[in-house]
Amino acid sequence: MLRQRTIRQRVSTTGVGLHSGQRVELSLRPAAAGTGIVFRRTDLDPPVDIPVRAVQVTDTRMASTLSAPEDASVRVATVEHLMSALAGLGVDNLFIDVTAPEIPILDGSAASFVFLVQSAGIAEQAAPKRFIRVKRLVEVRDGDKWARLEPHEGFLLDFSIDFGHPAIDATGQHVHIDFAETSFVRDIARARTFGFVQDVEMLRAAGLAQGGSFENAIVMDEYRILNDDGLRYDDEFARHKVLDAIGDLYCVGHPMLAAYRAHKSGHALNNRLLRSLLSQADAWEYTRFSQPREAPAVFARDWRLA
């Protein structure tokens, strides 16, 4: 059977929160089959668990934030890059201990989290991996922004952006990623978050972007990219939006058999899309594969080739 996965051993790192600017210690720990992804606020006494579910995403301003089921005031923010790495590496079960209300931004992409998981090693477990299969089209819209899920025996994302900024307009505006043919680690994980100098003062007045820097984001003025090292991909802006979407979608709690297509979508619309899907019982179903060869290529391949 196609099996669930966790990590082999505990692994830790330290960084700062992108929006809080607060120092954060992060540890990943193995979890039993069927646990799912669970964040644990270890800075609280007693510690509070926050399981990853679409309905626990309670704030989508500039990031995806999860709240504890029993106490919505206990939160963990900016989970999308770590969740994207876990989706890309096929990790089903994990405890994530964090000492602050925000995940560290590290280098602004998912690459550091991929390295962390790979350092811990991935272990298969004696339980079948469970998928959500999309059975019919589900779509949400907000003005000219939209996102949809369609039936697909695999996982692909098709995303277009439109920022009307000279530096972004000079790069690729559309990304089509079919993970039957594409490596998450090579082609998506290194795409960094981005922001604009003119927005920094406003964001910081709102308590956001306190930890942002050239070390963890692509920064632009009104005309150009200010980072000395330039871009990692020719279409890094669009690829980062795909990276975010992968993390947002993994908040459904399981890998998806679906095609995700979107234009100008973000964390809020992505979560609305998941909630809309789950609210329509005839639009999806759980499934599993008794043999790896029966599964779509993206899920059947060795995780080391992700």
C-alpha positions as CSV (number, residue, x, y, z in Angstrom):
1,M,0.0,0.0,0.0
2,L,1.0,3.6,-0.3
3,R,2.0,4.5,3.2
4,Q,1.8,7.5,5.5
5,R,5.0,9.3,6.4
6,T,6.6,11.0,9.3
7,I,10.2,12.0,10.1
8,R,12.8,9.7,11.7
9,Q,14.0,11.9,14.5
10,R,13.6,15.3,16.1
11,V,15.2,18.3,14.4
12,S,15.2,22.0,15.4
13,T,16.1,25.4,14.1
14,T,15.9,29.0,15.3
15,G,14.8,32.2,13.4
16,V,12.6,35.3,13.6
17,G,8.9,35.7,12.7
18,L,8.4,37.7,9.5
19,H,5.6,39.8,10.9
20,S,6.3,39.7,14.7
21,G,10.0,40.1,14.5
22,Q,10.1,37.8,17.5
23,R,12.8,35.1,18.0
24,V,11.3,31.7,17.5
25,E,12.6,28.2,18.3
26,L,11.1,25.5,16.1
27,S,11.3,21.7,16.5
28,L,9.8,19.0,14.3
29,R,9.0,15.7,16.0
30,P,7.8,12.3,14.7
31,A,4.1,11.6,15.1
32,A,2.2,8.3,15.0
33,A,0.2,7.3,11.9
34,G,-3.2,9.1,11.8
35,T,-2.0,12.1,13.9
36,G,-1.8,14.6,11.0
37,I,0.1,17.8,11.3
38,V,-0.1,19.4,14.8
39,F,1.4,22.6,15.9
40,R,2.2,22.9,19.6
41,R,2.7,26.2,21.4
42,T,5.4,25.1,23.9
43,D,5.8,28.7,25.2
44,L,2.4,28.3,27.0
45,D,1.8,26.5,30.3
46,P,0.4,24.1,29.7
47,P,1.3,23.7,26.0
48,V,-1.5,24.0,23.5
49,D,-2.0,21.8,20.4
50,I,-3.3,23.4,17.2
51,P,-4.2,20.7,14.6
52,V,-4.0,21.6,11.0
53,R,-7.5,21.8,9.5
54,A,-9.1,24.2,7.0
55,V,-11.6,25.4,9.6
56,Q,-8.8,26.3,12.0
57,V,-7.4,28.9,9.6
58,T,-8.8,32.1,11.3
59,D,-6.7,34.9,9.8
60,T,-5.4,35.3,6.3
61,R,-3.9,38.8,6.4
62,M,-0.5,38.6,4.7
63,A,-0.2,34.9,5.9
64,S,-2.2,31.9,7.0
65,T,-2.8,31.7,10.7
66,L,-4.2,28.7,12.6
67,S,-6.1,29.0,15.9
68,A,-6.6,26.3,18.6
69,P,-10.0,24.7,18.5
70,E,-10.7,25.2,22.2
71,D,-9.3,28.8,22.4
72,A,-9.2,30.9,19.3
73,S,-6.8,33.4,21.0
74,V,-4.0,30.8,20.9
75,R,-2.6,31.1,17.4
76,V,0.3,30.2,15.2
77,A,0.9,32.4,12.1
78,T,2.8,32.2,8.8
79,V,2.4,28.4,8.5
80,E,2.2,28.3,4.7
81,H,5.9,27.9,3.8
82,L,6.4,25.0,6.3
83,M,3.2,23.4,5.2
84,S,4.3,23.7,1.6
85,A,7.5,21.9,2.4
86,L,5.6,19.1,4.2
87,A,3.2,18.7,1.2
88,G,6.1,18.7,-1.2
89,L,7.9,15.9,0.7
90,G,4.7,13.9,1.4
91,V,4.9,14.2,5.3
92,D,1.5,13.2,6.7
93,N,2.2,13.1,10.5
94,L,4.2,15.6,12.5
95,F,4.4,17.5,15.7
96,I,5.7,21.1,15.3
97,D,6.8,22.7,18.6
98,V,7.1,26.4,18.4
99,T,8.0,28.9,21.2
100,A,6.1,31.9,19.7
101,P,2.9,32.7,17.9
102,E,4.6,32.7,14.5
103,I,6.7,30.2,12.5
104,P,10.2,31.6,11.7
105,I,10.6,33.0,8.2
106,L,14.1,31.7,7.7
107,D,15.1,32.6,4.1
108,G,11.6,33.5,3.0
109,S,11.0,30.3,1.0
110,A,10.3,26.6,1.8
111,A,13.9,25.5,1.1
112,S,15.1,25.8,4.7
113,F,12.2,23.7,5.9
114,V,12.9,21.1,3.1
115,F,16.5,20.9,4.4
116,L,15.2,20.5,8.0
117,V,12.9,17.6,7.1
118,Q,15.5,15.9,4.9
119,S,18.1,16.3,7.8
120,A,15.6,14.4,10.1
121,G,15.0,11.7,7.5
122,I,11.6,10.5,6.4
123,A,10.1,7.2,7.6
124,E,7.1,5.3,6.1
125,Q,4.5,4.1,8.6
126,A,2.3,1.0,8.7
127,A,-0.9,2.8,7.7
128,P,-2.3,3.8,4.3
129,K,-1.9,7.3,3.1
130,R,-5.3,9.0,2.7
131,F,-6.1,11.5,-0.1
132,I,-8.9,13.9,-0.8
133,R,-10.1,13.4,-4.4
134,V,-11.9,16.3,-6.0
135,K,-14.9,14.9,-7.9
136,R,-16.3,18.1,-9.5
137,L,-15.4,21.7,-10.1
138,V,-15.5,24.0,-7.1
139,E,-14.8,27.7,-7.6
140,V,-14.6,30.9,-5.5
141,R,-14.3,34.5,-6.7
142,D,-13.6,37.9,-5.3
143,G,-13.8,40.6,-8.0
144,D,-11.3,39.7,-10.7
145,K,-9.6,37.2,-8.4
146,W,-10.6,33.6,-8.5
147,A,-9.5,30.1,-7.6
148,R,-10.9,26.7,-8.5
149,L,-10.3,23.0,-7.9
150,E,-11.1,20.5,-10.7
151,P,-10.9,16.6,-10.9
152,H,-7.4,15.4,-11.8
153,E,-5.6,12.1,-11.1
154,G,-2.5,13.8,-9.7
155,F,-1.7,17.2,-8.4
156,L,-1.2,20.2,-10.7
157,L,-1.3,24.0,-10.2
158,D,-1.9,26.7,-12.8
159,F,-1.4,30.2,-11.4
160,S,-1.3,33.7,-13.0
161,I,-0.4,37.0,-11.3
162,D,-0.9,40.6,-12.2
163,F,0.8,43.2,-9.9
164,G,1.2,46.0,-12.4
165,H,4.8,46.5,-11.1
166,P,7.7,47.0,-13.6
167,A,10.0,44.5,-11.8
168,I,7.3,41.8,-11.6
169,D,5.9,42.5,-15.1
170,A,9.4,41.8,-16.5
171,T,9.2,38.3,-15.1
172,G,7.0,35.3,-15.9
173,Q,3.4,36.0,-14.9
174,H,2.0,32.5,-15.4
175,V,3.2,29.2,-13.9
176,H,1.9,25.7,-14.8
177,I,3.2,23.0,-12.5
178,D,2.3,19.3,-12.9
179,F,4.0,17.4,-10.2
180,A,3.9,14.2,-12.3
181,E,6.7,15.9,-14.2
182,T,8.1,18.6,-11.8
183,S,10.3,18.5,-8.7
184,F,8.9,20.5,-5.8
185,V,12.4,20.7,-4.2
186,R,14.1,21.9,-7.4
187,D,11.4,24.0,-9.1
188,I,9.3,25.5,-6.3
189,A,10.8,25.3,-2.8
190,R,13.4,28.1,-3.3
191,A,10.9,30.8,-4.4
192,R,10.9,33.6,-1.8
193,T,8.2,35.9,-0.5
194,F,8.3,39.5,-1.7
195,G,7.3,43.0,-0.7
196,F,7.5,46.6,-1.5
197,V,9.5,49.3,0.3
198,Q,6.5,51.8,0.1
199,D,4.3,49.3,2.0
200,V,6.8,48.7,4.9
201,E,5.8,51.7,7.0
202,M,2.1,50.9,6.7
203,L,2.6,47.2,7.5
204,R,4.8,47.9,10.5
205,A,2.3,50.4,11.8
206,A,-0.2,47.5,11.7
207,G,2.2,45.2,13.6
208,L,3.3,43.3,10.5
209,A,6.6,42.8,8.6
210,Q,8.6,43.5,11.8
211,G,11.1,40.8,10.9
212,G,11.3,41.4,7.2
213,S,14.7,42.0,5.5
214,F,16.7,41.4,2.4
215,E,17.7,38.1,4.0
216,N,14.2,36.7,3.9
217,A,12.3,38.5,1.1
218,I,12.6,39.9,-2.4
219,V,12.3,43.7,-1.8
220,M,11.3,46.2,-4.4
221,D,11.0,50.0,-4.7
222,E,8.6,51.5,-7.2
223,Y,10.7,50.4,-10.2
224,R,13.2,47.6,-9.4
225,I,14.4,44.7,-7.3
226,L,16.7,45.9,-4.5
227,N,18.3,42.6,-3.5
228,D,21.9,42.4,-4.7
229,D,21.5,38.7,-5.6
230,G,18.5,39.2,-7.9
231,L,16.1,36.4,-8.5
232,R,16.4,32.6,-8.0
233,Y,14.0,31.8,-10.8
234,D,13.0,33.9,-13.8
235,D,9.4,33.7,-12.6
236,E,10.1,33.6,-8.9
237,F,7.2,35.9,-8.0
238,A,4.6,33.6,-9.6
239,R,6.4,30.5,-8.3
240,H,6.2,31.8,-4.8
241,K,2.4,32.3,-5.1
242,V,2.3,28.6,-6.2
243,L,4.4,27.7,-3.1
244,D,2.0,29.6,-0.9
245,A,-1.0,27.9,-2.5
246,I,0.5,24.4,-1.9
247,G,0.9,25.2,1.8
248,D,-2.6,26.7,2.0
249,L,-4.2,23.7,0.3
250,Y,-2.4,21.3,2.6
251,C,-4.3,22.8,5.5
252,V,-7.1,20.5,4.3
253,G,-5.3,17.8,6.2
254,H,-4.5,15.4,3.4
255,P,-2.8,15.5,0.0
256,M,-5.2,16.3,-2.8
257,L,-6.0,14.6,-6.1
258,A,-6.9,17.8,-8.0
259,A,-6.0,20.5,-10.4
260,Y,-5.8,23.9,-8.8
261,R,-6.2,26.9,-11.1
262,A,-6.2,30.5,-9.9
263,H,-5.7,34.1,-10.9
264,K,-4.5,36.6,-8.3
265,S,-5.5,34.3,-5.5
266,G,-4.0,34.6,-2.0
267,H,-4.4,33.0,1.5
268,A,-7.9,34.2,2.0
269,L,-9.3,32.9,-1.3
270,N,-7.4,29.7,-1.0
271,N,-9.0,29.0,2.4
272,R,-12.4,30.0,1.1
273,L,-11.9,27.4,-1.7
274,L,-11.1,24.6,0.8
275,R,-14.1,25.5,3.0
276,S,-16.3,25.6,-0.1
277,L,-15.1,22.2,-1.2
278,L,-15.5,20.6,2.2
279,S,-19.0,22.0,2.5
280,Q,-20.2,20.2,-0.6
281,A,-20.3,16.4,0.2
282,D,-20.7,15.5,-3.5
283,A,-17.6,17.4,-4.6
284,W,-15.0,15.2,-2.9
285,E,-14.2,11.9,-1.3
286,Y,-11.5,10.2,0.6
287,T,-9.4,7.6,-1.2
288,R,-6.3,5.5,-0.8
289,F,-4.1,3.2,-2.9
290,S,-3.4,-0.4,-2.0
291,Q,-0.3,-0.5,-4.2
292,P,2.1,2.4,-5.0
293,R,1.9,1.5,-8.7
294,E,-1.9,2.4,-8.7
295,A,-1.2,5.9,-7.4
296,P,-0.5,8.9,-9.6
297,A,3.2,9.3,-10.3
298,V,3.6,12.4,-8.1
299,F,2.6,10.3,-5.0
300,A,4.1,7.0,-6.0
301,R,7.7,8.2,-6.5
302,D,10.4,8.0,-3.9
303,W,10.2,11.0,-1.6
304,R,13.9,11.7,-2.2
305,L,12.9,12.7,-5.8
306,A,10.3,15.2,-4.7
